[in-house]
Amino acid sequence: MSSDLFSIAGRVALITGGGRGIGKMIAAAFVKAGAKVYISSRKQAVCDATAAELSAFGTCISLPFDVSGMEGVKGLAAAIAAREPKLDILLNNAGVAWLEAIDTFPEAKGWDRVVDLNMKTPFFLTQALLPQLRAAAKERVAKVINIASIDGISVNPQETYSYAASKAGLIQLTRRMAVQLAPEQIAVSGIAPGAFASDMNTVARDQAETTAKRIPLRRIGTDEDMAGAAIYLASRAGDYVVGSTLIVDGGVTHAR
């Protein structure tokens, strides 16, 4: 077995939504593993602070953009293109959720905003960065990793209609993009997290013990759990994973 099977040292990565939550967990892991990591977030203060914190372990650069619309998507892609001739890893993590009863669920904030960021943005950001991904793929397999959710696979008890639909759509989009890009040596895959403590998953964050009782493994996910999954897919070890979404949830999907 090659000693660099799980290595991402020297690779260039971009992580959207990298300022906190799952994005930050993965950014920290990539930086510590020797990658050059760009993180993006719509909140500049958060993005800058996280980059400064992670720079203690390696190279982490803040590129704050709001990628919920095409202007931000194009702006971020242009910012990367101005700095890097190639991009080895694109991790589409930026996302949002909306919880509201079916009778009052709103269109603009509850539906359009969620579906655009969770499903439309990963497609168009990948599209915009294809020149850099293709350049990287000339040397070794480039990676696009989409962060989905187990709520796109099985039904949770919360009324997060657009979130569940968008994540299910992202999982299918991952398959469709993977088939198209694999011949160019760009491997597209996904991760479907379960309960991880984050600003989005406030239940897992604030009610960890209660949440753990519903998980077969009897705990919520840790930074290391997410780091392991992401590094596996981003490294040589995950080169043959094409179109699949890795479920990282302690068994919840099978227990629902």
KABEL-V296962 format. One record per backbone hydrogen bond with DSSP energy under -0.5 kcal/mol. CO is the residue of the C=O (numbers start at 1). NH is the residue of the N-H. E is the energy in kcal/mol with one decimal. If there is no record, write none. Layout:
# KABEL-V296962
CO&NH&E, CO&NH&E
This chain:
# KABEL-V296962
2&5&-1.3, 4&7&-1.6, 5&237&-1.9, 7&236&-0.5, 8&11&-1.9, 11&36&-3.0, 12&88&-1.1, 12&89&-2.2, 13&38&-2.9, 14&91&-3.1, 15&18&-0.7, 15&40&-2.3, 17&20&-0.6, 20&23&-0.8, 20&24&-1.0, 21&25&-2.1, 22&26&-2.3, 23&27&-2.5, 24&28&-2.8, 25&29&-1.8, 26&30&-2.7, 27&31&-2.7, 28&32&-2.4, 29&33&-1.3, 30&35&-2.5, 31&34&-1.7, 33&8&-0.5, 34&10&-2.7, 35&37&-0.7, 35&59&-0.5, 36&13&-2.9, 37&61&-2.9, 38&15&-2.6, 39&63&-2.8, 40&17&-1.2, 40&18&-2.0, 41&65&-0.6, 42&44&-0.8, 43&47&-2.5, 44&48&-3.2, 45&49&-2.1, 46&50&-2.4, 47&51&-2.3, 48&52&-2.3, 49&53&-2.3, 50&54&-2.8, 51&55&-1.6, 53&56&-1.1, 54&57&-2.1, 54&58&-0.6, 58&60&-0.7, 59&37&-2.3, 61&39&-2.7, 65&67&-0.9, 66&69&-0.7, 69&73&-2.0, 70&74&-2.8, 71&75&-2.1, 72&76&-2.6, 73&77&-2.2, 74&78&-2.2, 75&79&-2.0, 76&80&-2.2, 77&81&-2.5, 78&82&-1.9, 79&83&-0.6, 80&83&-1.2, 80&84&-3.1, 88&143&-3.1, 89&14&-2.3, 89&91&-0.5, 90&92&-0.7, 90&145&-2.8, 91&16&-2.1, 91&93&-1.2, 92&147&-2.7, 98&100&-0.5, 101&104&-1.2, 101&105&-1.0, 107&111&-1.4, 107&112&-3.0, 108&113&-2.4, 111&115&-2.8, 112&116&-2.5, 113&117&-1.8, 114&118&-2.6, 115&119&-2.1, 115&120&-1.5, 116&121&-2.6, 119&123&-0.9, 120&124&-2.2, 121&125&-2.8, 122&126&-1.7, 123&127&-2.5, 124&128&-2.2, 125&129&-1.5, 127&130&-1.2, 129&133&-2.3, 130&134&-3.1, 131&135&-1.6, 132&87&-1.8, 132&136&-1.9, 133&137&-2.2, 134&138&-0.7, 135&138&-0.7, 136&139&-1.8, 136&140&-1.8, 142&187&-2.8, 143&90&-2.7, 144&146&-0.5, 144&189&-2.6, 145&92&-2.0, 146&148&-0.9, 146&191&-2.2, 149&152&-1.8, 150&153&-1.8, 150&154&-2.8, 158&160&-1.9, 159&100&-1.9, 159&161&-0.5, 160&164&-2.6, 161&165&-2.3, 162&166&-2.7, 163&167&-2.3, 164&168&-2.1, 165&169&-2.4, 166&170&-2.1, 167&171&-1.8, 168&172&-1.8, 169&173&-2.8, 170&174&-2.4, 171&175&-1.4, 172&176&-2.3, 173&177&-3.0, 174&178&-2.1, 175&179&-2.0, 176&180&-1.4, 177&181&-2.5, 178&182&-2.2, 181&184&-1.5, 181&186&-1.5, 182&185&-2.4, 185&142&-2.2, 185&187&-0.5, 186&188&-0.6, 187&144&-2.4, 187&189&-0.5, 188&243&-3.5, 189&146&-2.6, 190&246&-3.0, 191&148&-3.0, 191&193&-0.7, 192&248&-2.3, 193&150&-1.9, 194&196&-0.8, 195&221&-3.4, 200&202&-1.4, 201&198&-1.0, 201&205&-1.7, 202&206&-3.2, 203&207&-2.4, 207&211&-2.8, 208&212&-2.4, 209&213&-0.9, 210&213&-0.6, 211&214&-1.7, 212&215&-1.4, 215&218&-2.3, 221&197&-0.6, 222&226&-1.7, 223&227&-2.7, 224&228&-2.6, 225&229&-1.5, 226&230&-2.4, 227&231&-2.7, 228&232&-1.9, 229&233&-2.0, 230&234&-2.4, 231&235&-1.8, 232&238&-0.7, 235&238&-1.5, 236&239&-1.7, 238&241&-1.7, 240&242&-0.9, 244&190&-2.1, 244&246&-0.5, 246&192&-3.2, 246&248&-0.5, 248&194&-2.1, 249&252&-1.2, 250&217&-1.3, 251&255&-1.1, 252&255&-0.7, 252&256&-1.7
